Amino acid sequence: AGAARVIGGLGWIAFLNGEDGRAQTLFEDAVQRFSAMGDAYGRGVNLGDLANVYTARGDYAQAIPLLRESLAIAESRADNRELSYKSIYLAKALLWADDLDAAEIAISRAKAANTIAARHTTLALYGLILWRRGKAADARELFREAIESANGLIGLGLYTARYARALAYAAVGDVDAAIEDYGAAKAICSAAGVAADNLHLLDTLRTLAESSVLDAVHDVLR
């Protein structure tokens, strides 16, 4: 199990750095090893991580079934942390695949799991999904909640809190705060895979904006 965990960990580092090919090879190896050992937890974690590689490539048809399987494993183990993160990953893939009904169901499951370390990301993504569905008022409320949730974790240096708060600030029209947070987030973690994922989220928001006001925010991440 130790070797499989190390391989999966190396896969995650490669993924964060934007090395998709290497990440895929490592995650597939880890999945195979955990499956051979009958380790459902390890298999589920690495299936979800492998799915993220496909999501990053825009291959949602490959990503979504893997994420559903990974999520089912987390549910069978009553593992709220993994359920939260895998629901977030699934919701993003479904959003970008334009399956908005399923995306909302997935992100609502992440919200119900209420994992503190993922709450800010959950709320910001939920807001983005609702805005994409034309529910602007509900979306803005979730963005405000995302800002409040992130505020409590910013001092810990958690880059996900910075990125989530930046997206939420951009959504509610506080461009200066969004630019500041994206800059601070990149100072903490500018890995290629992280930046690309957050740029994709911001670009999704920009397609919903009524003006070019977010172009300056986009330039920070580009």
ZALODREN-678789 format. One record per residue (C-alpha): residue number from 1; y, x, z. Coordinates in nm, 3 decimals, always signed. Each point is the difference from the previous one (the first is absolute). Layout:
NODE,NUM,Y,X,Z
...
This chain:
NODE,1,+0.000,+0.000,+0.000
NODE,2,+0.231,+0.290,+0.071
NODE,3,-0.011,+0.131,-0.355
NODE,4,+0.061,-0.347,-0.143
NODE,5,+0.302,-0.047,+0.225
NODE,6,+0.143,+0.335,-0.107
NODE,7,-0.053,-0.084,-0.367
NODE,8,+0.169,-0.338,+0.045
NODE,9,+0.287,+0.168,+0.183
NODE,10,+0.045,+0.249,-0.282
NODE,11,+0.000,-0.292,-0.241
NODE,12,+0.282,-0.164,+0.192
NODE,13,+0.207,+0.319,-0.007
NODE,14,-0.058,+0.029,-0.375
NODE,15,+0.099,-0.365,-0.048
NODE,16,+0.321,+0.038,+0.200
NODE,17,+0.087,+0.302,-0.212
NODE,18,-0.051,-0.196,-0.321
NODE,19,-0.320,+0.183,-0.100
NODE,20,-0.178,-0.317,-0.110
NODE,21,-0.290,+0.163,-0.182
NODE,22,-0.092,+0.222,+0.292
NODE,23,+0.048,-0.287,+0.245
NODE,24,-0.234,-0.224,-0.199
NODE,25,-0.273,+0.265,-0.008
NODE,26,+0.026,+0.061,+0.375
NODE,27,+0.009,-0.369,+0.095
NODE,28,-0.300,-0.076,-0.222
NODE,29,-0.189,+0.285,+0.166
NODE,30,+0.094,-0.130,+0.347
NODE,31,-0.104,-0.356,-0.088
NODE,32,-0.337,+0.125,-0.125
NODE,33,-0.059,+0.205,+0.313
NODE,34,+0.097,-0.277,+0.242
NODE,35,-0.212,-0.250,-0.195
NODE,36,-0.301,+0.229,+0.021
NODE,37,+0.046,+0.023,+0.377
NODE,38,+0.040,-0.375,+0.040
NODE,39,+0.347,+0.054,+0.146
NODE,40,+0.182,-0.322,-0.087
NODE,41,+0.327,+0.106,+0.160
NODE,42,+0.024,+0.325,-0.197
NODE,43,-0.103,-0.175,-0.320
NODE,44,+0.265,-0.269,+0.049
NODE,45,+0.281,+0.245,+0.073
NODE,46,-0.075,+0.211,-0.305
NODE,47,-0.056,-0.295,-0.231
NODE,48,+0.350,-0.116,+0.088
NODE,49,+0.141,+0.346,-0.056
NODE,50,-0.179,+0.028,-0.333
NODE,51,+0.147,-0.336,-0.097
NODE,52,+0.348,+0.137,+0.069
NODE,53,-0.058,+0.261,-0.269
NODE,54,-0.065,-0.277,-0.251
NODE,55,+0.302,-0.194,+0.124
NODE,56,+0.220,+0.307,-0.050
NODE,57,-0.122,+0.015,-0.360
NODE,58,+0.069,-0.368,-0.057
NODE,59,-0.372,-0.076,-0.035
NODE,60,+0.002,-0.307,+0.221
NODE,61,-0.322,-0.139,-0.148
NODE,62,-0.182,+0.299,+0.152
NODE,63,+0.202,+0.011,+0.322
NODE,64,-0.017,-0.361,+0.113
NODE,65,-0.381,-0.040,+0.030
NODE,66,-0.022,+0.328,+0.193
NODE,67,+0.275,-0.113,+0.235
NODE,68,-0.169,-0.335,+0.056
NODE,69,-0.323,+0.177,+0.091
NODE,70,+0.184,+0.239,+0.230
NODE,71,+0.180,-0.291,+0.165
NODE,72,-0.325,-0.189,+0.049
NODE,73,-0.146,+0.301,+0.184
NODE,74,+0.306,+0.015,+0.228
NODE,75,-0.032,-0.372,+0.072
NODE,76,-0.371,+0.029,+0.079
NODE,77,+0.085,+0.267,+0.256
NODE,78,+0.299,-0.193,+0.141
NODE,79,+0.202,+0.316,-0.066
NODE,80,+0.361,-0.120,+0.010
NODE,81,+0.149,+0.334,-0.095
NODE,82,-0.207,+0.037,-0.315
NODE,83,+0.041,-0.371,-0.074
NODE,84,+0.379,+0.044,+0.012
NODE,85,+0.013,+0.299,-0.230
NODE,86,-0.258,-0.122,-0.248
NODE,87,+0.176,-0.339,-0.018
NODE,88,+0.326,+0.183,-0.075
NODE,89,-0.167,+0.204,-0.273
NODE,90,-0.160,-0.312,-0.148
NODE,91,+0.327,-0.194,+0.012
NODE,92,+0.179,+0.276,-0.192
NODE,93,-0.265,+0.013,-0.270
NODE,94,+0.003,-0.378,-0.034
NODE,95,+0.381,-0.009,-0.013
NODE,96,+0.008,+0.253,-0.281
NODE,97,-0.282,-0.184,-0.174
NODE,98,+0.217,-0.317,+0.017
NODE,99,-0.253,-0.192,+0.209
NODE,100,+0.268,-0.121,+0.241
NODE,101,-0.204,-0.269,+0.177
NODE,102,-0.268,+0.250,+0.094
NODE,103,+0.263,+0.262,+0.088
NODE,104,+0.161,-0.236,+0.249
NODE,105,-0.338,-0.082,+0.156
NODE,106,-0.079,+0.371,+0.036
NODE,107,+0.332,+0.094,+0.159
NODE,108,-0.015,-0.298,+0.235
NODE,109,-0.330,+0.140,+0.129
NODE,110,+0.168,+0.334,+0.066
NODE,111,+0.278,-0.178,+0.188
NODE,112,-0.250,-0.196,+0.209
NODE,113,-0.182,+0.323,+0.094
NODE,114,+0.333,+0.116,+0.147
NODE,115,-0.072,+0.373,+0.009
NODE,116,+0.321,+0.148,+0.142
NODE,117,-0.011,+0.319,-0.209
NODE,118,-0.027,-0.209,-0.320
NODE,119,+0.226,-0.293,+0.092
NODE,120,+0.317,+0.133,-0.166
NODE,121,-0.186,+0.065,-0.326
NODE,122,-0.170,-0.339,+0.016
NODE,123,+0.327,-0.188,+0.050
NODE,124,+0.184,+0.186,-0.276
NODE,125,-0.285,-0.057,-0.247
NODE,126,-0.030,-0.365,+0.104
NODE,127,+0.371,-0.041,-0.069
NODE,128,-0.039,+0.157,-0.343
NODE,129,-0.290,-0.229,-0.087
NODE,130,+0.190,-0.311,+0.109
NODE,131,+0.309,+0.105,-0.192
NODE,132,-0.218,+0.052,-0.306
NODE,133,-0.122,-0.357,+0.055
NODE,134,+0.356,-0.132,+0.007
NODE,135,+0.014,-0.057,+0.376
NODE,136,+0.317,+0.202,+0.052
NODE,137,+0.105,-0.143,+0.338
NODE,138,-0.343,+0.058,+0.156
NODE,139,-0.010,+0.346,-0.156
NODE,140,+0.335,+0.101,+0.151
NODE,141,-0.117,-0.104,+0.345
NODE,142,-0.309,+0.218,-0.034
NODE,143,+0.213,+0.293,-0.117
NODE,144,+0.216,-0.039,+0.310
NODE,145,-0.312,-0.004,+0.216
NODE,146,-0.123,+0.313,-0.180
NODE,147,+0.325,+0.178,+0.088
NODE,148,-0.032,-0.099,+0.365
NODE,149,-0.365,+0.107,+0.012
NODE,150,+0.076,+0.336,-0.162
NODE,151,+0.290,+0.065,+0.237
NODE,152,-0.242,+0.044,+0.288
NODE,153,-0.201,+0.268,-0.181
NODE,154,+0.268,+0.200,-0.182
NODE,155,+0.043,+0.230,+0.299
NODE,156,-0.366,+0.101,-0.024
NODE,157,+0.056,+0.155,-0.343
NODE,158,-0.232,-0.248,-0.171
NODE,159,+0.075,+0.028,-0.370
NODE,160,-0.153,-0.340,-0.078
NODE,161,+0.257,-0.162,+0.230
NODE,162,+0.283,+0.172,-0.190
NODE,163,-0.136,-0.102,-0.338
NODE,164,-0.059,-0.361,+0.110
NODE,165,+0.345,-0.029,+0.155
NODE,166,+0.159,+0.150,-0.311
NODE,167,-0.168,-0.261,-0.220
NODE,168,+0.109,-0.277,+0.236
NODE,169,+0.359,+0.127,+0.009
NODE,170,+0.003,+0.011,-0.380
NODE,171,-0.130,-0.356,-0.011
NODE,172,+0.270,-0.138,+0.231
NODE,173,+0.272,+0.184,-0.191
NODE,174,+0.082,+0.284,+0.241
NODE,175,-0.007,+0.266,-0.269
NODE,176,+0.154,+0.279,+0.209
NODE,177,-0.259,-0.046,+0.277
NODE,178,-0.279,-0.010,-0.259
NODE,179,+0.117,+0.326,-0.157
NODE,180,+0.024,+0.165,+0.341
NODE,181,-0.349,-0.115,+0.101
NODE,182,-0.165,+0.100,-0.327
NODE,183,+0.158,+0.342,+0.032
NODE,184,-0.121,+0.033,+0.359
NODE,185,-0.347,-0.124,-0.096
NODE,186,-0.030,+0.259,-0.277
NODE,187,+0.112,+0.270,+0.243
NODE,188,-0.298,-0.093,+0.219
NODE,189,-0.252,-0.056,-0.281
NODE,190,+0.081,+0.064,-0.365
NODE,191,-0.362,+0.028,-0.117
NODE,192,-0.028,-0.110,-0.362
NODE,193,-0.242,-0.285,+0.068
NODE,194,+0.211,-0.141,+0.284
NODE,195,+0.321,+0.018,-0.202
NODE,196,-0.164,-0.163,-0.303
NODE,197,-0.139,-0.289,+0.204
NODE,198,+0.336,-0.070,+0.162
NODE,199,+0.180,+0.034,-0.331
NODE,200,-0.234,-0.262,-0.146
NODE,201,+0.085,-0.236,+0.288
NODE,202,+0.371,+0.060,-0.051
NODE,203,-0.032,-0.054,-0.375
NODE,204,-0.174,-0.331,+0.071
NODE,205,+0.302,-0.097,+0.210
NODE,206,+0.241,+0.118,-0.271
NODE,207,-0.157,-0.236,-0.253
NODE,208,+0.094,-0.287,+0.234
NODE,209,+0.358,+0.114,+0.064
NODE,210,+0.281,-0.175,-0.184
NODE,211,+0.200,+0.315,-0.069
NODE,212,-0.029,+0.376,-0.035
NODE,213,+0.106,+0.051,+0.362
NODE,214,-0.338,+0.156,+0.088
NODE,215,+0.018,+0.266,-0.271
NODE,216,+0.163,+0.244,+0.243
NODE,217,-0.283,-0.060,+0.248
NODE,218,-0.253,+0.063,-0.273
NODE,219,+0.158,+0.337,-0.079
NODE,220,-0.080,+0.123,+0.352
NODE,221,-0.372,-0.048,-0.053
NODE,222,-0.024,+0.095,-0.366
